[in-house]
């Protein structure tokens, strides 16, 4: 990431499931069709850090590269690869999990980039998407119980 990256989106949610239940869903880089809002298909090429997923979302295709997958720290990060429709470059999204006793998880999903527009405009587009996806994740976790 470049030094002039700016955080433009952040959503924090508490899930009533432990990190042991949440992490496998977050870490499954290709298994996002069940919870990421609007995703109809996902195909992954490669394994581990450096793998590329091609996501079909609302009639578009977006390519993302796995940047970090660290179970011990509860961190998954991915880069959105050009070309894409966002008015930004060097986009990095990070999902972090924090255990909350006795059996909950605080999840923080944030994005940073070199912006081609003001942060507020991009935030208004991305944060509702993150929020809807985390609602879907909660629903998926609830169904698994």
C-alpha positions in Angstrom: 0.0 0.0 0.0 1.1 3.5 -0.7 1.8 6.0 2.1 -1.0 8.3 1.0 -3.7 5.6 1.5 -6.7 6.7 3.5 -9.2 4.6 5.5 -12.5 5.3 3.8 -14.8 2.6 5.3 -15.1 0.9 8.6 -17.9 -1.3 10.0 -17.8 -2.8 13.5 -20.2 -5.5 14.5 -20.6 -7.9 17.4 -21.5 -11.5 16.5 -23.0 -13.9 19.1 -20.6 -16.6 18.0 -17.0 -17.3 19.0 -14.1 -16.7 16.7 -13.7 -20.5 16.3 -17.0 -20.4 14.4 -16.5 -17.1 12.6 -12.9 -17.6 11.3 -13.6 -20.6 9.0 -16.2 -18.6 7.1 -14.0 -15.5 6.9 -10.9 -17.5 5.9 -12.7 -19.4 3.2 -11.5 -17.1 0.4 -13.7 -18.7 -2.2 -16.7 -19.4 0.1 -18.2 -16.0 0.1 -21.4 -16.6 -1.9 -23.3 -17.5 1.3 -22.7 -14.2 3.0 -21.1 -11.4 1.0 -24.0 -9.2 -0.2 -24.9 -9.5 -3.9 -22.3 -12.2 -4.7 -23.7 -14.8 -7.2 -20.5 -16.7 -7.9 -16.8 -16.9 -6.8 -13.9 -18.7 -8.4 -10.5 -18.9 -6.9 -7.2 -19.5 -8.7 -4.2 -20.5 -6.5 -3.9 -21.3 -2.8 -3.1 -19.2 0.2 -1.7 -15.7 0.2 -1.5 -14.6 -3.4 -4.6 -16.5 -4.5 -6.9 -14.6 -6.8 -10.7 -14.8 -6.6 -13.0 -13.6 -9.3 -16.3 -12.5 -7.8 -19.5 -12.1 -9.7 -21.5 -9.3 -7.9 -24.5 -7.5 -9.2 -23.7 -8.2 -12.9 -20.0 -7.2 -12.6 -16.8 -9.2 -12.1 -14.3 -8.1 -9.5 -10.9 -9.6 -9.0 -9.3 -9.7 -5.5 -5.9 -11.0 -4.3 -5.5 -12.6 -0.9 -3.0 -10.4 0.9 -3.0 -11.8 4.5 -4.7 -14.8 6.1 -3.5 -15.1 9.7 -5.6 -17.4 11.9 -3.6 -16.7 15.0 -4.2 -12.9 14.7 -7.7 -13.3 13.2 -6.9 -11.2 10.2 -7.8 -11.6 6.6 -6.9 -8.9 4.0 -7.4 -8.7 0.3 -6.5 -6.3 -2.5 -9.1 -5.3 -5.1 -7.3 -5.5 -8.5 -7.8 -3.2 -11.4 -9.8 -2.7 -13.4 -12.7 -1.9 -11.1 -15.4 0.7 -10.8 -14.3 2.4 -7.6 -12.8 5.9 -7.8 -9.7 4.8 -5.9 -6.5 2.8 -6.4 -4.4 0.5 -4.2 -7.5 -0.7 -2.4 -6.9 -3.0 0.6 -9.8 -4.4 2.7 -9.1 -6.0 6.0 -11.4 -8.1 8.2 -10.2 -8.5 11.9 -11.8 -10.8 14.5 -11.5 -10.2 18.3 -12.8 -12.7 20.8 -15.2 -11.3 23.3 -15.8 -13.5 26.4 -17.6 -15.7 26.9 -18.5 -16.6 23.3 -18.8 -13.6 21.0 -16.7 -11.9 18.3 -16.1 -8.3 17.5 -15.5 -8.0 13.8 -14.0 -5.0 12.1 -14.1 -4.7 8.3 -12.3 -1.7 6.9 -10.9 -0.5 3.6 -8.2 1.9 2.7 -7.0 3.3 -0.7 -5.5 6.1 -2.6 -8.7 8.0 -3.2 -9.9 9.6 -6.5 -12.9 11.2 -4.7 -13.6 12.3 -1.2 -13.7 9.6 1.5 -17.4 10.4 2.4 -18.6 9.5 -1.1 -16.8 6.2 -1.1 -17.8 5.5 2.5 -21.5 6.0 1.7 -21.2 3.4 -1.0 -19.1 0.8 0.8 -20.2 0.8 4.5 -23.8 -0.3 3.7 -22.4 -3.2 1.6 -20.1 -4.2 4.5 -23.0 -3.9 7.0 -25.4 -6.0 4.8 -22.7 -8.7 4.4 -22.1 -8.9 8.1 -25.9 -9.3 8.7 -25.8 -12.2 6.2 -22.8 -13.6 8.1 -24.7 -13.5 11.4 -27.6 -15.2 9.7 -25.4 -17.9 8.3 -23.8 -18.5 11.7 -27.2 -18.6 13.4 -28.4 -21.3 10.9 -25.4 -23.5 11.6 -26.2 -23.7 15.4 
